[in-house]
Every structure is written in structure tokens, then in C-alpha cells.
Amino acid sequence: MKIIVVDYGLGNLYNLANAFQCCGQTVQLTRSVEALLEADALILPGVGAFGDGMARLKEWGLDKAIQSFAATQGTIMGICLGMQLLMDWSEEFGFHEGLGLIKGGVKHLKNIESFDKEAKVPHVGWNDIQIREKTHLLEGLTNRDMYFVHSYCAVTDDQSETLATVSYGGAELTAIIGKGNIYGCQFHPEKSSQNGIQILRNFINMVVEVADG
Amino acid sequence: MKKIRIIPRLDIKNDTVVKGIHLEGLRVVGRPDEFAYQYFREGADELLYIDTVASLYERNSLNDIISKAAQKIFIPMTVGGGIRKLEDITMILNSGADKVAINTAAIRRPAFLNDAVKKFGAQCIVLSVQAKKIAHMRWEAYTEAGREKSGQDVLAWLEEALALGVGEVLLTSVDCDGTKRGIDIDLIRMVAPRCPVPLIISGGVGKQDDVLAAFQIPGVDAVAVGSAYHYHMISLSETKAFLFEHGINVRMPS
């Protein structure tokens, strides 16, 4: 089974690779379009600005490759910025188009309706997620504390594609999105201790099931 | 609801964990990998590594320690001490750190903070402030691991640095550091309401009540603890149980 962490020059791939290693799964870090199209699953990581992230994906033709991969029912997980990139658009430093794999956009926390304007931004730290839609991704967790660090938040057009939320600043922010085989986590599973490792294990199992047909 | 964070602080000299008093007179207390893994197992919410000599000798020796830790520790790691250039940040992040804490280089050239925020994002850049009391309700920001005066008033400096976009503040009381005689409540009370980004306080924790006292000040997001844990005066798991009993929203180990 081949899981690829898309290396487009943003974010800490080393930590993700270590976390997968801890689950007994070796991952390949690459930006090769050919390799990517042959993978069983893609991880789209990322820390940084949305516009910069999309520009890098486009520079290496990875945007189209990821879209084709999704069209062939490949399994994808976006993490943090990588999750936000799955959406249609973002308002981070101007308007930017995303990969458009999940309908909706990415807004600054202070532009989220009902968000307390006095609350600290970025949202940094451990927070417990609330599960809205049942998903294999969240099976076997001992509790729901995850590590978040973000100033922007995805809002899905279709509410049922928000699988889990997190309460912060008086608002329910999107924590996990999902549609078919495409998933995204706003928090960092690779930094969320045993809970995060369990999510990665669940993801690996889901990929194995799809690969076995 | 967001939880408070308990952050074991590992002061590093060469390849060992050290601890001094008022950031000076450093003694070796043990091996960083052993401490870090133990704290991770006990439920630490994050780890803070400070290279205590990097700023003096103009080098940074933490990369190896961080990359080893990153192989088996899956919580955020913040690294400070001796960060002077954007390349230093790239290197330490590539080793597995999630955030960097910057003090001396920022005071020497505040624009560095802005450059760092632009390149790595606000969430990655922690302003480290080493505050030393100079008069009634007045503190001065120190540099070089609490050795050098900067001439800058803590509040004025904080305001300037926040405007440059830092994503978090690590406030260390030089007077309380390593004393284990309690935290500088006045300092924290002064800074907390003026800090619109997450605030980590450090310096002086010797007992569980000190940690509780810090979290009873509105606006404190995290407490860093060094000596008290390293010397087993109190334990991290006991801190969490103690805070939980007192109604503080802590992350309990899974």
C-alpha cells in the first residue's frame, strides 16, 4: 500500500512521517505527479498561507493531479492548511481559489458569525471536538482532545460535510470535513498525542479497506 | 472548550538539561530525551526547549535533540534560544519543532519578527520576553538568557512586538526563574490583559498552588514548569489532577 505525503514545500512533513511510522506505516514524501497518481492515498499537509500554498501546488502541477486523484475515488486527507486547500476558496490575504473538492470557503475566525471578537486569535492549544456525523476516522478514541493552531476556519456549504466541530470563542468551528473518500482535519493529528495517532491508524485502515475493494 | 496547557520547560546546554536560578548558575539535571519522553507519557500538553547558551556563543545546538524527540513524541514542541536568522527557523522546524521563541534577535531588530511571521505564519512565532523588575510595577525586558539589559520597558516592547504579528507570548520572570518560590503575580496581572494572543508564563513554580494561581489570572493560557518537575518536587500528572479538582479545564491524559 502506498501513502504519499504531498511535499509542496510548506509544513512539517518530518513530523507527519514520524507519526505514520509510529502507526507502522511508511509514507513517501514527494511532489512527483506520476508517483502521486499511482498512490492509494494522499496526505495534503501544510502550515502557512492559503495563497502561497495554492501557488506552490500549481507551480508543480499538483493541483490538477490532486483533483484527478480525487475524481478516481482516491482517498485524501488534508491537514490544517491542507484541509483548507480542499475547499473552493479562502479570504486569507485576499481572495484565492482552492482545490474545490469540498463546497464552501475558508474565513478568518473573526469573520465567523457568532465568534467573540475578544477571543484570542490564533486559536492555539488543545480543545475537544464534537462529533456530528459518524465516521470511521474517529473510532476507538479514548477522548476527543486535539491540538489546534489556526486563525482561519473552513465553512462547508453542505452541513453534513462537517463531520466534527470544535467550540471556541463562542462559535462552533469546523474541525473535520468529509465527503466520500476526501477528509480534512483542522487540528494536527501528528501533534495530538495518542488521539491523533489513533486517527492516523483509522485512516490507514480505511485506505486498506478501499484498496482491498 | 479550549484547555489550559502545562508545558515542561527543558533548558538545554550542549546535550544536557540544565537548570539555574534567575537563568544563571546552570547545573546539569539530566538527559533531554529521557525528560521529554517521560513528560510526554505523563500528559504534557507541549514541550518547551530553550538553548541556554546559544545566544551567547552565537550558535544553535538543539537540532539533533529535537529531531530525535520528534520520532517518538507527538505533541507540539517550541524551541527558543539563539534564533537569529530566518534560516535558523527553517532548520529547527525541519528538525521537528512546531514553533520558535525569539527574544534577543527581536529586540536587536524588531523587523525580524515581522519577516518571520510573514514567512512561517503567526502561529509559528512566539515572542519570548524575559522580564526583570526594576521598580514598583515596572519591568525591563532582558536579553541573552536574562543577562543583558535592553533598556526596553516590558509593556512598551510587548505592544511593539504584538503589532509585528507574533502569534504567542512566552513571558519569563527573570526574578522568579529557578527559585521555585512562586510566580510573579504582579507581572502576569499586568501583561495578561494586554495580550490578545495566547500567553505562556514561566518562572517560579515550586508547588501546585503556584500553577493554580497562574490560571486564576484571566488571560493566562499556559504555564511552563522547569525545576519543580525536573527535581520531582511536584509531578505533572499531579498538577493536572490538582487543577481538575479546582475546576480548571485541563486535558487529562488518555
Interface residues (C-beta under 8 A of the other chain):
Chain A: N12 Y14 N15 N18 A19 Q21 C22 V47 G48 A49 K120 V121 P122 H123 V124 G125 W126 N127 D128 L141 T142 N143 D145 Y147 V149 H150 S151 S167 Y168 H188 E190 K191 S192 S193 Q194 N195 G196 I197
Chain B: M1 K2 K3 I4 R5 F40 D45 S67 A70 Q71 K72 F74 I75 P76 L93 N94 S95 G96 D98 F120 G121 A122 Q123 C124 G167 E168 P196 V197 P198 D221 A222 R251 M252 S254
